[in-house]
Amino acid sequence: MRLRQQTLVIAVLACIALAAGCDQQNRTAESAGQKLDRAGEKVAAATKDVASKAADSADDAALTAKVKAALFAEPGIKTLQIDVETQHAVVTLQGSVDSETLRQRAVTIAGSLSGVRQVVDKLVVKS
């Protein structure tokens, strides 16, 4: 009878040890899965950020082209003397114009285009 009890106790202890080992493996697998999930989320966030920046750059380039075309179509404005740069939908006009009226007109044209959030006027009137 005593041998039977010892065998039963050993069997129960073995089951407990086995269950603890399985639990440890489950935690390790769960931890690895969680790490993979977090890594995937970081990659997704970085990809989204890069895509957003690329889209912003493309939008800025399109706005620059739109402003240049609008200024080119305006009589009296010499577009070769005006540099147009766009960053985050903020258009900067730099260069020179022949009169204050043309400076104001260039700023108004740039500001009236859809997608332009702000116009920074760095134009100089020739004297």
ABEGO torsion letter per residue (X at the ends): XAAAAAAAAAAAAAAAAAAAAAAAAAAAAAAAAAAAAAAAAAAAAAAAAAAAAAAAAAAAAAAAAAAAAAAAABBGBBAAABBBBBBGGBBBBBEBBABAAAAAAAAAAAAABBGBABBBBABBBBX
